[in-house]
Amino acid sequence: PLNVTTKIFGEERILFNNREVTHMRDVKKLIHLVYSVMIISGAYVICMITWSCISGPIFRFYIRPTIIIYGCGLTILSVVILGFLSLMGFDEVFVIFHKMSFGNDLWILDPRTDYLIMLFPLGFWFDITMKIAMISVITSLAITAASVSTQIIASAQNKGRKSSK
């Protein structure tokens, strides 16, 4: 909980105001949504790659690893573009992200009076954004490697089947 009490200028008080606490609740909901989508998407990709390896192209829901590779390429391209935009003007990217992600203006805090923004300034969020970008690219590259491996294995199996006939 963000019900933190501390001494500020010698006076015992609650550190975060209602606006800050409510915004952090909104952030927590957003993070839970992102994690849920990530887990469901990851499980789907793993299941479909596994099922495609087992069943091959005769299965009507066969997912060609190429589709996953294209998806990973699109992810990497998106991250590179957002990374470039962040390097050029992170302030604007930060504002656009908040306008798109939150249906209220509770994220607009005053750095002179709101301790949340004092503790987590814009530079902190820039660093976090770059780390998330790196993790996204590395994950996409790992999934691409798994998909390419799947294609190689499937191709070898198909050649083996054709040569045995």
C-alpha positions in Angstrom: 0.0 0.0 0.0 1.0 3.6 -0.6 -0.1 4.7 2.8 3.4 5.7 3.8 3.9 8.0 6.7 7.2 9.9 7.1 8.6 13.1 8.5 8.6 16.0 6.1 10.2 19.2 7.4 10.0 17.8 10.9 6.2 17.1 10.6 4.8 13.6 10.5 2.6 13.2 7.5 1.3 10.8 4.8 3.8 10.9 1.9 1.5 10.4 -1.1 -1.7 12.4 -1.6 -5.0 10.9 -2.9 -4.2 11.8 -6.5 -0.9 10.0 -6.4 -2.4 6.9 -4.7 -5.3 6.7 -7.2 -2.9 7.1 -10.1 -0.8 4.2 -8.8 -3.9 2.0 -8.5 -4.6 2.8 -12.2 -1.0 1.9 -13.0 -1.3 -1.4 -11.1 -4.4 -2.3 -13.1 -2.6 -1.5 -16.4 0.4 -3.6 -15.4 -1.9 -6.5 -14.5 -3.6 -6.2 -17.9 -0.2 -6.2 -19.7 0.9 -9.3 -17.7 -2.3 -11.1 -18.5 -2.0 -10.4 -22.2 1.6 -11.4 -22.2 1.0 -14.7 -20.4 -2.0 -15.6 -22.7 -0.1 -14.6 -25.8 3.0 -16.5 -24.8 1.0 -19.6 -23.9 -0.8 -19.4 -27.2 2.4 -19.1 -29.2 4.1 -22.0 -27.3 1.0 -24.3 -27.7 0.6 -23.5 -31.4 4.3 -24.0 -32.2 4.3 -27.3 -30.3 1.0 -28.5 -31.9 2.3 -27.4 -35.3 5.5 -29.5 -34.8 3.4 -32.5 -33.8 0.7 -32.3 -36.4 2.4 -30.7 -39.3 0.7 -28.8 -42.1 -2.2 -31.3 -42.3 -3.7 -29.8 -39.2 -6.2 -27.1 -40.2 -4.9 -24.6 -37.6 -1.3 -25.2 -38.5 0.7 -22.0 -37.7 3.6 -21.6 -40.0 6.6 -20.5 -38.0 7.0 -17.8 -40.7 3.9 -16.0 -39.4 5.5 -15.9 -35.9 8.8 -14.6 -37.4 6.9 -11.8 -39.1 5.1 -11.0 -35.9 8.4 -10.8 -34.0 9.9 -8.7 -36.8 6.9 -6.3 -36.5 7.5 -6.2 -32.7 11.2 -5.4 -33.2 10.4 -2.7 -35.8 7.8 -1.1 -33.4 10.2 -1.1 -30.5 13.0 0.4 -32.6 10.6 3.2 -33.8 9.3 3.9 -30.3 12.9 3.8 -29.0 14.0 6.3 -31.6 11.1 8.6 -30.8 11.9 8.3 -27.1 15.5 9.3 -27.8 14.3 12.3 -29.8 11.7 13.5 -27.4 10.8 11.3 -24.4 8.7 14.0 -22.8 6.2 13.9 -25.7 6.2 10.1 -25.9 5.6 10.0 -22.1 2.6 12.3 -22.4 1.1 10.5 -25.4 1.5 7.1 -23.5 -0.4 8.5 -20.5 -3.2 10.0 -22.6 -3.7 6.7 -24.4 -3.4 4.5 -21.2 -5.4 6.4 -18.7 -8.9 7.8 -18.9 -8.2 10.6 -16.4 -5.6 13.3 -15.7 -4.4 11.9 -12.3 -1.0 11.2 -13.9 -0.4 15.0 -14.3 1.6 15.7 -11.1 3.4 18.7 -9.8 7.1 18.1 -9.2 7.1 20.9 -6.6 4.5 19.2 -4.4 3.9 15.6 -5.4 6.4 13.2 -3.9 5.6 10.4 -6.4 7.2 12.5 -9.2 10.0 13.6 -7.0 10.9 9.9 -6.2 10.4 8.8 -9.8 11.5 11.6 -12.2 11.3 11.5 -16.0 14.8 10.1 -16.2 13.8 7.1 -14.2 10.9 6.4 -16.7 13.2 6.9 -19.7 15.6 4.2 -18.3 12.7 1.8 -17.6 11.4 2.4 -21.1 14.7 1.5 -22.6 15.0 -1.6 -20.5 11.5 -2.8 -21.5 12.5 -2.1 -25.1 15.6 -4.3 -24.8 13.7 -7.1 -23.1 11.1 -7.0 -25.9 13.7 -7.2 -28.6 15.5 -10.0 -26.9 12.3 -11.9 -26.3 11.3 -11.4 -30.0 14.7 -12.7 -31.1 14.4 -15.8 -28.9 10.9 -16.5 -30.3 12.3 -16.0 -33.8 15.1 -18.4 -33.1 12.6 -21.0 -31.8 10.4 -20.5 -34.9 13.4 -20.9 -37.3 14.5 -24.0 -35.4 10.9 -25.3 -35.8 11.1 -24.7 -39.6 14.4 -26.4 -39.9 13.2 -29.5 -37.9 9.9 -29.6 -39.9 11.8 -29.3 -43.2 14.2 -32.1 -42.2 11.2 -34.3 -41.2 9.5 -33.7 -44.5 12.7 -34.5 -46.5 13.0 -37.7 -44.5 9.3 -38.7 -45.2 9.7 -37.9 -48.9 13.0 -39.9 -49.3 11.5 -43.0 -47.5 8.6 -43.2 -50.1 
